Amino acid sequence: MKEVYFHVGLGKTGSKYLQFVFFPKLKGIYYIHFSKYKKSKEIIKRKNFKKFLVSREFDRQFEDEINWFSKDFPDAKPIMVLRRHDSWILSQFKRFIKNGY
């Protein structure tokens, strides 16, 4: 049976560091980069590995994406990184001011 980990990257919590530096170096886990997220279900079904890690950042479509992925992999284990709430809220506010919501 395949073991699937699903990194739900919230904005401004270090997701890019994990995706570019940490996750690619994990041993014994097939890492599916966020750029291949839409093909991730197909990749997991096709590849002959036991463990997979899918990573994707979510801000607005969080619930829809979780539902989409969990239809095929209901036992996937979520990974979510948080940061101090006051710091995170301030960072998100600044980002929304700069980029718009």
N, C-alpha and C positions, 0 to 999 in steps of 0.2 A: 504494500500500500504506500502511496506517495504522501509525504509530509509537506504541507505547504504553509509558509509563513507569509503574511501579508502586512507589509509596512505601510501604514496609513500616515503619510507625512503631512502634518499640519504646517502651514506656512510659518516661517520665523522660529523654527524649533531645531535647526541644525540638519534638516533633511538633506540638503545638497552635500554637506560634508559626508554624511552616511552613504549617500548614493554614489559619490565619486571616489571616496577614499576608503571607507571602512567596509562596506558590503562587498565590493569586488575582491577583497583579500580573504574573505571567509573560505575556509577549506571544507570540502565535502557538501557544499550547498551550491546548487545551480542558481546564480543570481540573474534575475530578469530586470534589466535596467528600465527606468520609467519611460524611455523612448520606445520600448517594445511592449508597453503595458497593454495596448489593445489586442496584441497577439499573444498575450501571456497564457491564456487558457489553452490555446492551440499548442503552444510550446510545451506546457506541462504535460499535456496528453501525449505528445509526440516523443519527447525526450526520455531516454532510459536512465533517469536519475531517481534517487529516493527522496531527496530533499530539495525544495525550491524556495526561493525568496523573491517575492514580487514587491517592488517599491513604487509608490506613486504619491505625489503631493495632491492634497485635496483642500479646497477652501469652500467652494459653494455647492458642488454636486456630490458631497460626501455620501449621503444616504443612497442616492441612485447608484453610485459606483459600488458601494458595499453590496447592495442587492444584486447588481449585475454579476459581480465576481462570485458571490456565495451561492448562486444557483448551481454552479458546477463544482464548487469546492466549499461545501457547508462546514467542513471541519477545519478549514484554514485557521491558523492561529494568528491573531492580530498582534502587531507591534506598533505601539504609539509612543512617541516621545513628547513629553510636555516640558514646559519651562514655567518659572514662577509666573503666576497669573498677572500680577501688576506689570511686570516687565513685558510679557507677551501682549497684553492689551495695548500698552503704549506703543509697542513696535507695530502692531497691526494698524492702529490709528494713524501713525505717521505714514505707513505705506498707503493706506486708503486716501489720505490727503494728497500724497505725491502722485499716485497713479489713478485715483478714482476708484469707485467701487463697482 
